[in-house]
């Protein structure tokens, strides 16, 4: 049985200038040996490594019958780290100075945070066996809604989607890091969460770290202030998949850039996977170290373009398909898809607000309700398209002379394009019916109202007319 020498032996507190300053150790004999061992390790390992990993060790208990000496460290992570990297060196030192010690045990101090021992559950996970991660050190918070199944593909994002799926697959990726680049709200974060979900499903025992660049900086600075920089760095470099969002916010910070560079180098050299996301390409990052720029550019830079009208419409329809009890007309869906065009986050947010308002008030979801309740979003998103621009685009599309928009000719080949232009002026500009009428040769507002209603009707009855309007909307919005 173990003999608690903290009780039986004399307990001393070392002087402040000793290698294990301020620590309470067991028995004078073992204490003296430990001081000698520490002096040699400080010399061999250097002051920084010694101070980070060896100095915090406490001698806990010694069983003279078995020769087992228990060593305590501040955390489970530290205990695991020291055991894996310095156990053999420590044991040789003890045997040289105190032959009665024939084995060492490493444990966390009482009350220290536990670690999760990951056990492989299948053959795919076995490559990640025997790993440990600090509990809650980098808690993996993935949104359950952001999976590949819920990501709507379109021409603007298909490259990024395919690259993300390849990164999460069992096969070794062809590129690392994967650099996702797009403006705000186009799906970068969704893809990163989806990669995390798919990779965890493929490799249940893998260590996955996902955080924003802002959190990376906060964690790094906090660890340095606590003198836990080595532990922080080691935690990052144990990752099998590291994902950092909004990487543009990490530039300009020399120390964090340096650490991130070394982390990326370490992971890539060991075949691990790295994903970063930013609102601009690597070459446009301000104040970035050239070495880091080179690392970020060496994999695949997948650009996500702004979602087009069809993709925005598909996203709304997909969202509504999950809520069969909510009825939203094609007209309203089309209106939202055409009008809220800045980013997909605003698009879904606008739909959610409209649905919530209708449900709470019992009002029918109509275009008028959408314009009323989403006026702030709509006014911010509307590009300032002019009636002149609409007339010019319609005339080019139908191969008409621009003067026909104001002429009195009523031939169908002229009147119908003019009516389409009036319709587009109403749905794409904030102009009133009288204002639109004045831009079309001083026509009465009732003429404009008739044109708008007619085109709306024809779009539902005539596929050719609907296609013409869609093409014109796409041209004007681009």
N, C-alpha and C positions, 0 to 999 in steps of 0.2 A: 504494500500500500504506500501511497505517497506520503512523505513526511513534509508538513508545512513548515519550512524553515523560517517563514516570516514570524511564526510564533516561537519556535524553539531557539532560533538563532538571534543574534544581536542585529537590530535594524538600524542602519546608518543612512543618513542623507548626505549625498556626495556634495562636495564644494561646487560653487557655480562655474568654475573653470575646468571641471572634469569633463571627459568625453560624453558622459551621460548625465549632465548637469541637472540637478533637481529630481532625479528619479530615485525611488526607494528600491533597494536590492536586498537579496537574501544573504545570509551568513557572511562573515568576514572572509572566510576562505574563498568561497565562490565569487564574492565581490572583488577581491584582489585579482583573481584570475581574469574576471571579466574586464577589469580596467586595463590589464595588459593586452588582452585580445583587442579591445577597442582601440588602443593606441596603435597597434599594428594595422588594423583595418582602416583607420583614418589615414594612415600613411599610404596604404596600398590603393585604396578606392578614391581618395581625394575627399576634401572637406565637404563638398556639396552632396555627393552620393551618400557619404557616411552620415551626414546630418539628416538626410531625408529618410533613410531606411534603417540604419543601424542604431543611431543614437536613441530613438524612441523605444528600443527593446528593453523590457523588464525581465528579470529572472523571477520566475513564478514559484516553481517547486522542483525538488530533485528527489528521485527514488534511488537510493544507494544500492538497493538490491538489483534493480534492472539497469541502472546506469542511465535512466531517462531523465533529461533536464527539460522542463517546460519553459518556453519563452513566450512572453506576452507582447503584443503590438496593439496600437491604438484602434485598428479596425480589421475586419475580416479581409478586406482587400490587401492591406499592408502585410498581414500574416501570410496570405497566399503568395504575394509578390516576393517576399523575402525567402519563403520556403522554396519557391521554384527556382530562384536565382542565386541564393547565397547559402542554402542549407549545407551543401557539401563543404564549402570554404569554412563556414562556422564550425562544423563538426570536426574538421581536421585541426582547426585552431584549438578547440577544447581538448581534443585528445592529446595534442602536443603539450598543453599547459596543465591539464587535469585529467589523467588517463581514466579516472573513475567514470567520466562522462562518456558513454558509448553511443548515445542516441539523443536526438533533439525532437521536440514537439513544438509546433508553432500554433498559437491560438490568439484570438482577439480578447482584449480586456473585457471584463464583465460590463455589460451594458452597451458594448459597441454594436454598430449596425451590422446585421447579418448579410451574408451574400447568398445568392441563389446558385446552387450547384445544378448545372444543366446536364440532363441525361439524354443522350440521343435516342430518339424514338423510332428511327428507321435508317435504312442504309444511306439515304441521301444526307441525313443529318449527321452521320457518323464522322464526316470530315470536320465537324465542329465540336467533336467530343472533348471532354476534359477542359472545358472553358468555364470561367467564373466571371460574373459581372457584379459590380456593387449594386445592391438593391437601391432603387430610386436615384442612383447617381445621375443617370441620364434616362429618366422614365420615358418609355416609348408611348406617346399619345398619338394614335392614328385615328382619324375620323372614319368610322365604319361605313359612311356613305361614299367615301372617296376610293372606289375600287375601279379596276379596269372595266368591269361590267357596266358601271355607271358613267363611264367616260364616253361621250358622244364624238365619234370620229368625223372628220371632214377634211377637205383639201388642205386647209390651213394648219392642221395639227397632226396629220397622219405620220409624218417622219418622226416627230417627238414621241407619239404613241408607240410606234413599232420599236424605237430605240429603248423606251422605258420597259416594254415587255421583254425585250432581249436582255436587258440588264437584270431583271428579276428572275430569269429562267435558270434552270439547273445547269445548262451548259455554260462554260466559261465565256464571258462577254468578249466581243471582238475589240472593245474600246473601253478605256477607263482613264480619266473620269468622263461621265456623261454630263454635259453642260446644257441645261434647259434655259432658253432665253426667250422672253416675250414681255410685252407691256403688262401692266397690272390687270389681273382678272381674266386671263386667257387660258388658264388651266395648268400652270406650272406646279402649283402646290397640290392640286388634285393628282397629277401624275406621280409626284413624290410619295404621297400617301399610298397610292396604288402600288407602287414598287415595293413599299414596306410591307403591305398586306400580302402580296404575291410571294415575296422572298421569304417571309415568315412561314407561309404555308408550305413552301418548297423545302425550307430548312428550319424546322422548329427549334433546333438547338443553336442557331446562329445568333450572334450579337449584332443588333441593329441599333444605330444611333441616328436620330433625326432631331435637328434643332435649327432655329433661325441663327443667322450670323450675329444678331444682337445678343442672343443668349450665349452663344459661343464666347463672345467678348466678355460678357458679365461673368461667366463661369471661370474663364481663364484668369481674369484680373482678381477675382475672389480667391481662387486657388493660390495665386502667387502671394497675395497678402496673408494667407493662412500658412504660408510656407509649405503648401501641398502641390506645388507645381509639377513635381515628378509624378505624383499619383494621377493628377489630371491628364497629363500627357499619356501616361500608360493606359488609362481608361480609354482614351480616344483610339489609341493604336491597337487595342484589342478588338476593334470593330471588324466584322465581316462585311458590313454595309454601313457606310457613313454618308449621310445626306445633310447638306447645309443649304438652307433656303435664304434668299435675299442676300447673296454673297456680295453685292455691291456695297453693303454697309460695313464690310470688314476692311475695305481698302482705306489707306491713309493711316492705319494703325500699325506701326512698324513691328511691335512685339507680337501682336496677334497674327499679322501676316507671316512673320517668321515661323511661328508655331504651326500655323495652318499649312504652310509649305512643307515643313518637316513631316507633319502628319500625313499629308497626301503622298509624299515620297515613300514613307514607310509602308502605307497600305498598298500602293500600286506595286511596289517592289515585291510584295508578298502575295500578289494576285488577288487582293481584296477589291471591293467595288466601292466607287466613290461617285456620288451624284451631287451636283451643285445647281442652283438656279439663280438667275439674275434678271433684271429688267433691261439689260443691254448686253451686247456681245463682249467677249473678253477684251478685245482691243479698245473698247470704249470705256473701260473701267478707269476712273480717275485715280491717280496716285498709287497705282499698283506696282509692286516690285516685279521687275522683268522676269525673274526666275519663276515667280508664282504665275505670271501671265503665261509663260511657256508651258507650265504644268496644266493649267486650265484649258489650254488650246490643243494639247496633244491628243486628247481623246476625240469625242464627237460633240460638236456644237450643233444642237437641234433647235432650230428657230421655230417658234409658234407664231404664225401670223394672226392678225386680227380676224375674228370669226366673221365669215360672210353671212349674207342674209339667210341663205338656205340652212346653214349650220345653226344659226340663232333660232330659226323656226323649228328645226329638229330637236333642239335642246328643250324648248318650251313644250313641244308635244310629248317628248319623253317624260318630262316632269309631270305633266298632266295625266299621262297614262298610269302613273302610280297612285292617282287619286280619282278613281272612276266616279266618285260621288260629286265631283266638282265639274260643272259644265262651263266651258269657255268656248265661245264661237270662233270659227276660223277667222272672222274679221278682226276680233280682238287679238288673237295670236299673231296675225299678220301685222297688225298695228304695232304691237309691242316689239316684234322682231325687227321691224323697219326702223322704229324710233329709238329704242334703247340699244345703241350700237357701239358704245365706247368699250364696254367689257362685259363678260359673261356673268360676273358677280353681280353687277347692277341689274342685269337682265333677270336673273333668278330672284334677286331681292325685290324687284318691282312686281314680279308675278306673285311672290309670297305676300307682299303687302296688299295687293289687290284681292287675293283670295281670302285673306284674313278679314279685310274690311267687309267684303260681301257676306261672309259667313256670320260676322258679328251683327250686321245691320239687317240682313235678309234682303238686301238689294240685289237685283240681277246684274251680273257682270256684263257690261256693255262698253262700247268704245267711249261713250260719254263719261261713264264712271271711271274708266282708265285715265282719261285726260284730266278729270277732276282730282282724283286721288294721287296721281303720279306726276302732277304738274312740276314739282321740283326736279325729279329725275329727268323728265322729258325735256324740260327747258335746258338742263345742263348737257344733255346728250345730243340735242338737235344740232346738226351742222348747219351753218347759216347758208342754206341754199336759196338762191334768189329765183324769182319768177323768170327773169331774163335767162338764167342758166337752164331752167326747165324748158323754156320755149326753144332755145338753141339746140338742146339735146334731142327733143322730140322731132324737130325739123330735120336734123341729121339722120335720125332713125328712120323716119318715113320719107326722106328725100324730098322735102318741101322747101320752098322759099320762105325765109323768116317772115316776110311780110304777110303770109297767109294767116299768121296767128291773129292779126288785127283786121284782116279783110272781111268783106260782107259775103263772100262766096259760101254757098250752102251745099255744094257738091260733097257727097259722102267722103270722097278721097281727101277732102280738105277739112270738112266739119268734124269727122271722127278723130283725127289727130289733134285738132284744136280742143275737143272735149277731153281727150286724154290728158292734154297739157293742163287744162283747168283742174281736173281731178288731182293730178300730181301737185299742182300749186296748193290745193287745199290740204292734202295730207302731209306735205313736206315743208310747208312754211306756216308761220303764224298769221298770215294775211287773212282778212275777212272776205266774205263774198263780194261786197262792193269794191274792195281794193283789187281783188283779182279781176273783176269785170273791167275795171278801168285799164288794166294792163293788157286786156284783150280787145282793144279797139273801142273802149267805152261802153261795153255791154252791161246790161242790167244785171243786178245780183241774182234775179230769178233765173236768168239764163245759165249762170254758173251753177246754181243749185241743181237745175235740171241735168247739166252735164255730169256733175259728180254722182248723182243718183243713177244715171244711165250707165256710166262706166262701172259702178259697183255692181249693178245688175248683170251687165254683160260679162263681167269677170266670172260670175258664177255659172253662166250659161254657155259661154264661148271660150273654149280652151285656148284658141289662138289669141283672143284679146287678153286673156289672163297672162299668157306667156309674154305678150308685148309689154304689158305693164310691169311684170317682174323684171324683164330685161332692162327697161328704162330705170326702174328703181335701183337696180344693181349698178348701173352706169353712174347714176347721180350720187349714190352713196359712196362710190369708190373715189 
